Amino acid sequence: MGGYASWGRGTVTIADSGNGKKTYTLEYEYIVDDMYNWDGNKSVKPLGIEITDKDLAALHLAGVAKEYRLIGSHKATVVWTN
């Protein structure tokens, strides 16, 4: 992944837990989104062999490689008392 977009969102709930204390519950989701593609100006050297984005773009145009979207998220709940 080179450049990518990411963002998060969540909701906090506050409840009275007695003795002047409060319980906080945070439910959140973190999202990552990227297009796996070849834009022509990068390269890698696995096993000492340089492979450029231009090479991979040519494979894509020939129908033997494919660009695709990477998207994923992580959801979690965090609870604490204060």
C-alpha positions in Angstrom: 0.0 0.0 0.0 1.3 3.4 -0.9 -1.1 6.3 -0.4 -4.5 5.3 1.2 -7.5 6.8 2.9 -8.5 6.1 6.4 -11.0 7.3 8.9 -12.8 6.4 12.1 -16.1 6.9 13.7 -17.6 6.0 17.1 -20.2 6.6 19.7 -19.6 7.2 23.4 -22.2 6.4 26.0 -22.0 7.7 29.6 -23.8 5.9 32.4 -23.9 6.7 36.2 -22.3 3.8 38.0 -23.0 5.0 41.5 -20.8 6.5 44.2 -20.3 9.6 42.0 -18.5 7.6 39.3 -19.4 7.2 35.6 -18.9 4.4 33.2 -17.9 5.4 29.6 -18.4 3.0 26.7 -16.8 3.8 23.3 -17.8 1.8 20.3 -15.7 2.6 17.3 -14.7 1.5 13.8 -11.5 2.3 12.0 -11.7 2.0 8.1 -8.8 1.8 5.6 -9.4 2.1 1.8 -6.9 1.9 -1.1 -6.9 1.1 -4.8 -4.1 -1.5 -5.5 -3.0 -0.2 -8.9 0.1 0.7 -10.9 0.7 4.4 -11.5 4.0 4.1 -13.3 6.5 5.8 -10.9 7.3 3.1 -8.4 9.3 -0.1 -8.3 10.4 -3.0 -6.0 13.3 -5.4 -6.1 12.3 -8.8 -4.8 15.3 -11.2 -5.1 17.3 -8.4 -6.6 15.1 -8.2 -9.8 13.6 -4.7 -10.4 9.9 -4.8 -11.2 8.4 -1.4 -12.1 4.8 -0.2 -12.0 5.1 0.2 -15.7 5.8 -3.5 -16.0 2.8 -4.4 -13.9 0.6 -1.9 -15.9 1.6 -3.7 -19.1 0.5 -7.1 -17.6 -2.8 -5.5 -16.6 -3.3 -4.2 -20.1 -2.5 -7.7 -21.5 -5.1 -9.2 -19.2 -2.9 -11.2 -17.0 -2.8 -8.9 -13.9 -5.6 -7.0 -12.2 -6.0 -3.8 -10.2 -8.3 -4.1 -7.2 -9.6 -2.3 -4.3 -8.4 -3.0 -0.7 -10.8 -2.1 2.0 -11.0 -3.2 5.6 -12.2 -2.2 9.0 -11.6 -2.9 12.7 -14.4 -2.6 15.2 -13.9 -2.5 19.0 -15.5 -1.5 22.2 -13.6 0.2 25.1 -15.2 0.6 28.6 -13.7 2.6 31.5 -14.9 4.0 34.8 -13.9 7.3 36.3 
